[in-house]
Amino acid sequence: MNSNSVGEFREGEIDGNPFLIYTLLSQTENPSSREAAVDSDGGTVDDLSVEPLILCPTLRLKVKNLKPYTSDSDRSFFPLVVSSHFPTIQSGHQQPEYMLQSYSCKLPLLPLFWCDNKNPNIYDFICRACTTIEQGTSYYVCVTCGDQFHKECVGAPLEFKHPFYPSLSLQLYSPPSGRVLCSCCQKPIYGMNYYCPTSNFTLHLFCAFKPIPFVIDHPKRHPHPLTFFPKQSFLPCHVCSLIKKFIPTYICIRCAFVVHQDCIYFPYVIKISRHHHRISYTSSLSSGKWSCGVCRQEVDNDYGAYSCNKCDDYFVHSRCALRRDIWDGIELEGVPEELEIIVEPFITISDGIILHFSHGHHLKLDTSKAYDENKLCQACTLPIYEGGYYSGVDECDFILHEACANAPCKKYHALNPYPLTLKVVTNEYHDNKGRFRCDACQRESCGFVYVDDFRGCYADTKDYKFKIDIRCASVSEPFDYLGHEHPLYLALNPEEEESAICHICQESKDESFSCKKLNCIECDFVICFKCATLPYKARYQHDKHFLKFYEAKEANDHSEWCDVCERRIADLRKKGFYSCDDCCTTLHIDCLLGEDMYMKPGHTIMYNMTGSRKHYQKKLHIHSNNTLSRPFCSECGERCRQKIVFEYKEKYIFCAVSCQKLVIDYS
């Protein structure tokens, strides 16, 4: 037992079944508590058979900030230095310095009897140590700061060895500032956690102290009881087919059946974002060579997987199917399938005349004959280059591409497991901001948006709602990108996607704000949504032909200078460019489409700004940049070359959203 610990794992029973249970030690069992248990006169306290006095975890987190630390290059959080023992006054000694600070919690934790043996919810309980609402065995409260904790979390030692991972020395760390997943449950970590730097192993505080079953009897997964097997690092799991070094393994000796602890409870019938039918778990696959419908890698016939009963050739690896970005977390076994209700986006008034849900006037179908750069689709905000479009019958300037007008009001998308609803972004949209950022391409937009309203109810998403613009929402698997000879898929897992670099813009994760990416399973081609959704052919007002998109490596075969900004194409070559093969017209992407290509004139957007004196809102009015003399930008000082400009307080003009963020005006 570690001397700084107030507890240890001991054999015990829960509902008559054998477990290893983390137990807080009484003061007679704990040497550190025995030494500290003296009264104010220096005499020993008689009753040492009670639970130890425990320091508030919130105070332990504050103390670590007082010490100078050198940050690990791979980690953005630090080891804690104060144990869980509540410091009592000892003869000839003073209290630690941190107990004398104004922020100190002056009293030890007390049991929280009102919620013992209850199933807590987010409205009356959240553990401030592990920051989860998981059900514990009992709970504690700090009467000084009011924070509440699981009993399992309050006695967290600075360092200990877990029975599941005896070879690892786990150290207690502060909450991470970036995205870190628990190596056990694969969920994000927001609170205190255990970390082993040598193995890059991270453990939720609550996961670290959960009771450990010696035997699991789950007939739905396997007909015989399953026994914990500590030598787990070399055995593939029969459910997920993987060898997972840090996931506890259970076995059935009679059947030579091996399964990870979490795989035992995998659901049997689910719905995922990558397939339009339900899929169900099967322990054996039919003979043949199958590939996973998510990662596109081979599925081993000797192990379990998910399959579609309606499609003979659709299979998914067990762990691929249960990824948080793929599955909605709902078990559908025994749940009858509901008929999908289709909500049409418009009412047909007569041949070629519709009433669209987004607009109050009738719209008529027309065909583009001459390019007009001022004719913008209100849904995707791009110009009408060719083909059919709807416009107002009564000279109304409302315009929709025919394809955008037919976009369904509700749909599923491969990037999100929940149903999406199509909404119009007005000046009052999203807390009066009048804009949104697409989660696929990371562009800001004033166009139509597909929103997941359901996801925001989950506590660990922090009211986050998935949003995707109408153009990115049209991308499906397989995706036929005109600039590549093979079909593209969303086959990268989240870790691979973060490190993958787009072949077009070559932007890293920090530069592209985590754009979603498509990849080719036949070669190493990767493209982000930001580049994949660029128009492959576009029009320019001073050229009668279509301009085609070219990759950076093709720049030597085209004009050296941009016709709009008169700068070298090579200056922004890595992002690609547009060029007309007939007229040698060549333009940068931003010069043709605009840096803020999804912002549209006549719209008002809002930004919450923070200055040295106060918080305030900055309201920007978007105008067409079609005057004879183009204005100078109030920030960068250059002439505004985009098709739009942003006006602020009638005295500032900005050429791009990126410029306005640097100007603060309290007047």
HELIX and SHEET records of a PDB file:
HELIX    1   1 PRO A   31  ALA A   36  1                                   6    
HELIX    2   2 PRO A   57  LYS A   64  1                                   8    
HELIX    3   3 GLU A   97  LEU A  100  5                                   4    
HELIX    4   4 PHE A  113  CYS A  115  5                                   3    
HELIX    5   5 LYS A  151  VAL A  154  1                                   4    
HELIX    6   6 LEU A  205  ALA A  208  1                                   4    
HELIX    7   7 ASP A  262  TYR A  265  5                                   4    
HELIX    8   8 SER A  318  ALA A  321  1                                   4    
HELIX    9   9 GLU A  402  ALA A  405  1                                   4    
HELIX   10  10 TYR A  429  ASN A  432  1                                   4    
HELIX   11  11 ARG A  455  CYS A  457  5                                   3    
HELIX   12  12 ALA A  459  THR A  461  5                                   3    
HELIX   13  13 CYS A  472  SER A  474  5                                   3    
HELIX   14  14 PRO A  494  SER A  499  1                                   6    
HELIX   15  15 LYS A  509  SER A  512  1                                   4    
HELIX   16  16 PHE A  529  ALA A  532  1                                   4    
HELIX   17  17 ALA A  552  ASP A  557  5                                   6    
HELIX   18  18 ILE A  569  LYS A  575  5                                   7    
HELIX   19  19 ILE A  589  LEU A  593  1                                   5    
HELIX   20  20 VAL A  657  GLN A  660  1                                   4    
SHEET    1   A 3 GLY A   7  ILE A  14  0                                        
SHEET    2   A 3 ASN A  17  LEU A  24 -1                                        
SHEET    3   A 3 ILE A 212  PRO A 213 -1                                        
SHEET    1   B 3 LEU A 110  PRO A 111  0                                        
SHEET    2   B 3 TYR A 139  VAL A 141 -1                                        
SHEET    3   B 3 GLN A 148  HIS A 150 -1                                        
SHEET    1   C 4 GLU A 159  HIS A 162  0                                        
SHEET    2   C 4 TYR A 165  TYR A 173 -1                                        
SHEET    3   C 4 ASN A 193  CYS A 196 -1                                        
SHEET    4   C 4 PHE A 201  HIS A 204 -1                                        
SHEET    1   D 4 VAL A 215  ILE A 216  0                                        
SHEET    2   D 4 LEU A 226  PHE A 229 -1                                        
SHEET    3   D 4 THR A 249  CYS A 252 -1                                        
SHEET    4   D 4 PHE A 257  HIS A 260 -1                                        
SHEET    1   E 4 VAL A 269  ILE A 270  0                                        
SHEET    2   E 4 ILE A 279  THR A 282 -1                                        
SHEET    3   E 4 ALA A 305  SER A 307 -1                                        
SHEET    4   E 4 PHE A 315  VAL A 316 -1                                        
SHEET    1   F 2 TRP A 290  SER A 291  0                                        
SHEET    2   F 2 GLU A 298  VAL A 299 -1                                        
SHEET    1   G 5 PHE A 346  SER A 350  0                                        
SHEET    2   G 5 ILE A 353  HIS A 356 -1                                        
SHEET    3   G 5 LEU A 363  THR A 367 -1                                        
SHEET    4   G 5 GLY A 388  GLY A 392 -1                                        
SHEET    5   G 5 ILE A 399  HIS A 401 -1                                        
SHEET    1   H 4 LYS A 410  HIS A 413  0                                        
SHEET    2   H 4 ASN A 416  LYS A 423 -1                                        
SHEET    3   H 4 VAL A 449  VAL A 451 -1                                        
SHEET    4   H 4 LYS A 467  ASP A 469 -1                                        
SHEET    1   I 2 PHE A 436  ARG A 437  0                                        
SHEET    2   I 2 GLU A 444  SER A 445 -1                                        
SHEET    1   J 2 LYS A 517  ASN A 519  0                                        
SHEET    2   J 2 VAL A 526  CYS A 528 -1                                        
SHEET    1   K 4 LYS A 537  TYR A 540  0                                        
SHEET    2   K 4 ASP A 543  TYR A 550 -1                                        
SHEET    3   K 4 PHE A 577  SER A 579 -1                                        
SHEET    4   K 4 THR A 586  HIS A 588 -1                                        
SHEET    1   L 4 THR A 604  THR A 610  0                                        
SHEET    2   L 4 HIS A 615  SER A 624 -1                                        
SHEET    3   L 4 ILE A 644  TYR A 648 -1                                        
SHEET    4   L 4 TYR A 652  PHE A 654 -1                                        
END                                                                             
